[in-house]
Amino acid sequence: MALLGTTTRRVISVSNAAVRNGFYKRHRPSTGERIDDVEWSLSVIENAAAPILANLPERWPLRLEEKTLLAEFFSIQRLRGPRWHDEYRVRTKALFEGYRRDGSFDHPELDDPKELIDGYEAHCLGDSERMIRMLSMSPKGAATFGSMIWNLVHFRSPVLATSDHPISFWLINETSKQPGPTVFDAGLLNVLEVWVPISPHFAILMTWLDEPEDRATPIKAAKHHAACINAFTVANAEKQWFHLPEATPPVATGSFYPLSTEFIAGYTAETARRSEIRATIGERVNERLGESLPQDFEIVRLG
């Protein structure tokens, strides 16, 4: 494990990596009681995804049921970290500041609109409302990830690292860029590619190819490809990034180009923009905007 901003490295157990005690506790709105129901909900999907991730290369290409489980797991991984929680607070405060400026709550029948808006803001910033928002967004992300075409990328040596925010994106409108934290406001439908390191030897690459199935043959990648992936994984970390104790993952610097356009012949930003799958899942997700805690999600497949 390495700590960002320092040269500190130490060996820890997997069970202690990226752990924050009590991070998902919340107060029951009716009684104020501290409860762990969100932690329990997250553990259900973790336990379901773990055996698939443990021997994913042997299972590849995944059955639809297995891919669906991992899509749900990756979606919640994207949202469960401290960065999304911090950005949620920033966006919520900005929203209510806008309400105050434009007088959205000013009404002759309201005795104290300031008290009303302050109370509503405090409610939205509370841990329960924040957790509900996280869980309500997760199915939309799962539908998007699950509808993309996945490639398994293989490295002969254990060169991949991971972090406390392991999922990296490349946006369609980005020609080249330097590594940095994930931008949540951009939206998943605007990505060109998604990278998820799943072990020191394997990563999943998601794209908007219009194909009926994930590609069965793994992509054989080189060390400089791992250096690029690791650069974004490390830059996306909030506090910690990880690798095998005996390995030395390469981490490149500078500006980069998307790897999907190198690995997949004919795949470009224009391919992603014109993707039928992308357009269809966009329509389906937008139809369900505003739903609170949806219990299901739909995966789109070509044909």
Backbone hydrogen bonds, N-H to C=O, Kabsch-Sander energy under -0.5 kcal/mol:
donor,donor_aa,acceptor,acceptor_aa,energy
2,A,241,W,-3.0
3,L,8,T,-1.8
4,L,239,K,-3.1
6,T,3,L,-1.4
10,R,1,M,-1.9
16,N,13,S,-1.4
17,A,14,V,-1.2
19,V,16,N,-1.0
23,F,20,R,-1.6
25,K,22,G,-1.1
26,R,35,I,-1.9
28,R,33,E,-3.4
31,T,28,R,-0.6
32,G,28,R,-3.8
35,I,26,R,-2.9
40,W,36,D,-2.0
41,S,37,D,-2.2
42,L,38,V,-2.5
43,S,39,E,-2.0
44,V,40,W,-1.4
45,I,41,S,-1.2
46,E,42,L,-2.1
47,N,43,S,-2.5
48,A,44,V,-1.5
49,A,45,I,-2.2
50,A,46,E,-2.2
52,I,49,A,-0.6
53,L,49,A,-2.4
54,A,50,A,-2.2
55,N,51,P,-0.9
56,L,53,L,-1.0
59,R,55,N,-1.2
59,R,56,L,-0.5
60,W,56,L,-1.3
67,K,63,R,-2.6
68,T,64,L,-2.6
69,L,65,E,-1.8
70,L,66,E,-2.1
71,A,67,K,-2.7
72,E,68,T,-2.0
73,F,69,L,-2.2
74,F,70,L,-3.2
75,S,71,A,-1.9
76,I,72,E,-2.0
77,Q,73,F,-2.1
78,R,74,F,-1.9
79,L,75,S,-1.0
80,R,76,I,-2.1
85,H,81,G,-1.5
86,D,82,P,-2.6
87,E,83,R,-2.6
88,Y,84,W,-2.4
89,R,85,H,-1.6
90,V,86,D,-2.1
91,R,87,E,-2.8
92,T,88,Y,-2.5
93,K,89,R,-2.5
94,A,90,V,-2.2
95,L,91,R,-2.2
96,F,92,T,-2.1
97,E,93,K,-2.0
98,G,94,A,-1.9
99,Y,95,L,-1.7
100,R,96,F,-2.1
101,R,97,E,-2.2
102,D,98,G,-2.4
103,G,99,Y,-0.8
104,S,99,Y,-1.8
106,D,103,G,-1.5
110,L,107,H,-1.9
111,D,109,E,-0.6
116,L,112,D,-1.8
117,I,113,P,-2.7
118,D,114,K,-2.6
119,G,115,E,-2.1
120,Y,116,L,-2.3
121,E,117,I,-2.3
122,A,118,D,-2.3
123,H,119,G,-2.0
124,C,120,Y,-2.2
125,L,121,E,-2.0
126,G,122,A,-0.6
126,G,123,H,-1.0
130,R,126,G,-2.1
131,M,127,D,-2.3
132,I,128,S,-2.5
133,R,129,E,-2.2
134,M,130,R,-2.1
135,L,131,M,-2.6
136,S,132,I,-2.2
137,M,133,R,-1.6
138,S,134,M,-1.3
140,K,137,M,-0.5
141,G,137,M,-1.7
142,A,138,S,-2.6
143,A,139,P,-2.3
144,T,140,K,-1.8
145,F,141,G,-3.0
146,G,142,A,-2.7
147,S,143,A,-1.2
148,M,144,T,-1.1
148,M,145,F,-0.7
149,I,207,T,-2.4
151,N,205,L,-2.6
153,V,151,N,-0.6
153,V,203,A,-3.2
154,H,152,L,-0.5
154,H,219,I,-3.6
155,F,201,H,-2.8
159,V,157,S,-2.1
159,V,200,P,-0.8
160,L,200,P,-2.0
162,T,242,F,-2.0
164,D,240,Q,-1.9
168,S,166,P,-0.6
168,S,195,W,-2.1
170,W,193,E,-2.1
172,I,190,N,-2.7
174,E,171,L,-1.5
175,T,173,N,-0.7
177,K,256,F,-1.7
184,F,182,T,-0.8
186,A,183,V,-0.7
187,G,184,F,-1.1
190,N,187,G,-1.4
191,V,188,L,-1.5
192,L,170,W,-4.3
193,E,170,W,-1.5
194,V,206,M,-1.6
195,W,168,S,-2.8
196,V,204,I,-2.1
198,I,202,F,-2.1
199,S,202,F,-1.7
203,A,153,V,-1.9
204,I,196,V,-2.6
205,L,151,N,-2.7
206,M,194,V,-2.5
207,T,149,I,-2.2
208,W,192,L,-0.5
211,E,209,L,-1.5
215,R,150,W,-1.3
219,I,152,L,-3.0
221,A,154,H,-2.8
221,A,219,I,-0.7
225,H,222,A,-0.7
226,A,222,A,-1.6
227,A,223,K,-2.0
228,C,224,H,-1.3
229,I,225,H,-2.4
230,N,226,A,-3.2
231,A,227,A,-1.5
232,F,228,C,-1.5
233,T,229,I,-2.3
234,V,230,N,-3.0
235,A,231,A,-2.0
236,N,232,F,-1.7
237,A,233,T,-0.6
237,A,234,V,-1.0
241,W,2,A,-2.1
242,F,162,T,-3.4
247,A,244,L,-1.5
252,A,227,A,-1.8
256,F,177,K,-2.6
262,E,259,L,-0.7
263,F,259,L,-2.7
264,I,260,S,-2.5
265,A,263,F,-0.6
267,Y,264,I,-1.9
268,T,266,G,-0.5
272,A,268,T,-1.8
273,R,269,A,-2.4
274,R,270,E,-2.0
275,S,272,A,-1.1
279,A,275,S,-2.1
280,T,276,E,-2.4
281,I,277,I,-2.8
282,G,278,R,-1.9
283,E,279,A,-1.8
284,R,280,T,-2.3
285,V,281,I,-2.7
286,N,282,G,-2.4
287,E,283,E,-1.7
288,R,284,R,-0.6
288,R,285,V,-1.2
289,L,286,N,-1.2
291,E,288,R,-1.9
293,L,291,E,-0.6
302,L,211,E,-0.6
